[in-house]
Amino acid sequence: MADEDLSMNEDQLLDNLDEANGEHEAELMNRLTNEQRLQIIEFYYQNQCSVRNVFRALRPIYGLHNRPSEQTINAIVTKFRTQFTLLDIKPTTRMRTVRTEENVSESVAEDREMSIRRRSQQLGLCYSTTWKILRKDLGVKPYKIQLVQELKPNDLPQRRIFSEWALEKLAENPLFYRQILFSDEAHFWLNGYVNKQNCRIWGEEQPEAVQELPMHPEKCTVWCGLYAGGIIGPYFFKDAVGRNVTVNGDRYRSMLTNFLLPKMEELNLVDMWFQQDGATCHTARDSMAILRENFGEQFISRNGPVSWPPRSCDLTPLDYFLWGYVKSKVYRNKPATIPALEDNISEEIRAIPAEMLEKVAQNWTFRMDHLRRSRGQHLNEIIFKK
């Protein structure tokens, strides 16, 4: 074992010595000027292409100990024969696109809505470089445009008056927001279309595959009532044989009488205010009669004891929270039928925690304050979270 270890140590020492010699020869070769390398090549061909003869011929010029070694001479000759040059060739590097922050910054200042792809084409930069300049160098971020309901001039004073009424009630009772049952309907369309860009059929021949799409896709109309403690619903509007229908006066009143009022009694919801928007089926004479009979003067509606301002979906939690939240979840498993879609809607609504609904209702109080300060205008401070 000792002889084997000694042999292994000797081999390792020889390898380290060869490596050191190689590095030393490379260093000597790099120290030679181009004229000195040319001189070595001339001596090489003048002395019968013999490296040993060149080594001897260089002794009078460099001295006994300063002349290049035979390994260095051989490396110079080999380089000349294989690369046809005596110069040091630096490795080529890929030309990188110049990142001009100034040009991109000026482009953004001129047009903030231009896409990254269009901007990169206009500036002659690649897409990834343009993205890095925008995000990392300039520190700008992409923001989506916010869609809001168009307001008419006469809407502003009505919105301001409603905010003042709400803030007065909150001043009397800071928990007044818990006494309001907000209500609304929404349409959920059956998501049954095919995205042709993401659908491919592989084969040797054209399969002539088509999919027929209905002119009017199926949908279900859903009603919900939301308050700080929970959600009443969902209620799906259907006709006598169970087919999905839209809401009208008779169907709305049937929902109030046969669904909402029994549910409120079951949940022991007393001394509650009821809110609805100004849809015709809501404000029909018979519908208003049912509300007055059951809520007295404690309901909010167009033509009601407390007037609900028109075009104010930003003031009801169902529009600024519930419908968007539920629609972002119910299509994840791509329901193929209306019953499957309805099951998803019911499941997602039941899964909303009470703590979230409390925060949503509290947000309504903040909106009333912003609405008064904006004098009925859009709630920019909330929309853009200033």
Disulfide bonds with the S-S distance in Angstrom:
none
